Amino acid sequence: MKNLFYLLLFISFTSYSQSIIEEGSSNIIPKKLLIQDNIERIILDYTQSDEMGLIKMHAPFGWTEPIIEAKFEIRGIVLEGLLGLEYQGSEDHIVSGNGFVIPKNTRVRIFNAGKEELILVEILRPAYKEELVQKFKNFKS
């Protein structure tokens, strides 16, 4: 699993990075975002292009997103904690060290299913844009 993580990072930085912070440097300093869902979470955004987004998320115990449907694929690895993915009629739990895939146009609720902080890395293809995400009150609407 560690090899997959490094491969995903390598692909994202070498194939899709359009800019660097300093000339002659490969160092990318993330943009820190505070996102207020039911509880505030921290997103470190390493995205460099519209083709692919790369984020690291820190979500506290009790955090949940609303039900969403994204017009982009989400792939990721749980670094710490327990990730919950709720779909209509089913729920998956992804443990630390394991990866996950949420296909584009899939209705899902993403949440911290554990009792500790959830830390994960996500690769979004294409990169996140607010207009590519719809929020829902339930799975049927």
N, C-alpha and C positions, 0 to 999 in steps of 0.2 A: 504494500500500500504506500510505503514511503517513496518508493521509486515512481509510482504513478503521480504522487504529489509533486515531486521534483520535475518530472516530465511536463506536467501541466504548467508549472511555473516557467520552465524553459521555453515552451511553445509560446506562452503568452508574452513573454518579454522579447524573444528574438523575432517572432513572426509578425507581431501586431503593434509593437511600440512605435509611435510616431515621433515622440519627443523625449528629451531627457532634461533633467533639471539644470545641469551645468554642462557647458561644452566640454567634451572629452571625458565625461563621467557617465557611468551606467547607473548611478544612484537615483532611485525614484523615491521621493518623499511623499507619503500618502496625504491626501486631503482628509481631515478628521471631520466627520459628520455626526451630530447627535440627532437621532430619530426618535420621535415620541409616538409610540404605539400605545398599548395599555400601560407600559412602563418604558422609560427611556433606555435606548441601546446605543452602542457606539459602532460606527462603521469607519474603517480605515480604507479609503478608496485609492487604489493604485492604478486605476484605469488610465490608459494613454491614447485610446482610439475608440471610435464608434463601433468597430468590428467586434471587440471583445472587452468585457469589463472584468476587473480583478479586485475583489474586496475581501477584507478580513472583518468579521463581525464578532463583537462581544455583547452577549445578551444575558441579563441577570435572571435569576430564578423567578419564575412566574411570567416571563415575557411571552407574548404571542402577537403575531401579525393578524390582521383581518384575513378573511378568505380572499385570495387573489387569483387572477388568471393573467399570466405574463406572456407576452408575444416574443419571448426569448427563452432559450434553454438555460437551465441552471444546473451546473455540475459543481460538486464540492467535496470537501473532506472535513470531518469533525475532528478538531484538534483536542478539545476538552469538552466534557459534559455529554449530554444526551439530547440529540435533535429529534423532534417530533414532526412528522409530516402527516397531516390528516387529509384524506380524500373522501369523496362521497362514499360512505359505506365501509371505509377501511382506514387504518392508521398504521404507520411504520415508525419504528424507533431506530435511529442510527447511532451506534456507540462510537466513542472516541477511537480514532484510528481507521474508521471505515468511511467509504465514500458514498455519494448518492447522486442521482440524476433526476431532475424534474423536467420532463419534456415541455417544449413551448406549447402554449394554449391548454395547459392542464390546470384545472381548478384545484387549489391546494391551500391549506392553512399551515404555516410554518411556525413552530413554537419550541420553547425550551421545555423538554419533557423530563428534565432531571431536577435535582435539588440544589445544584451548584450552577455557577456561571457556565454558559455555553459559548465556546469559541470555535469558529469555523472559517474556512476559506471558501469562497465561491468564485467560479468563473462563469460569466454571463455572455452568451453569444446570441445576438449582438449585445453590446453594452447597455446598461440600464438607462432608460429614459422614462420619465413619468408617464408620458402618453402611451407607453407600451404596456402599462399595467392597469387592469381593471380590478376594482374592489367590490366584493359582494357581501351581503348580510347572511346568506346561506348558500348551500351547494346547488339548490334548485333554481334560483332566480336568474 
